[in-house]
């Protein structure tokens, strides 16, 4: 069960980011209908920006974890 909540690979990260983007764009589209004009489009842009920032952080975290695991393995091999 614990494995379901851990992102281990970049492929899994891309699936999560896609799901976040899909939800954010739906929310953004609703904002343009609820708040017509520039306000709705600014909120739409904010939802897209949140996905970009969150996705970049997820990918950076995976890279960091993979490098840390590799360094730990290398250190264990050296002794």
Buried (B, 14 or more C-beta within 10 A) or exposed (E): EEEEEEBEEEEEBBEBBEEBBEEBBEBBEBBBEEBEEEEBBEBBEEBBEBBEEBBEEBBEEBEEEEEEEEEEEEEEEEE
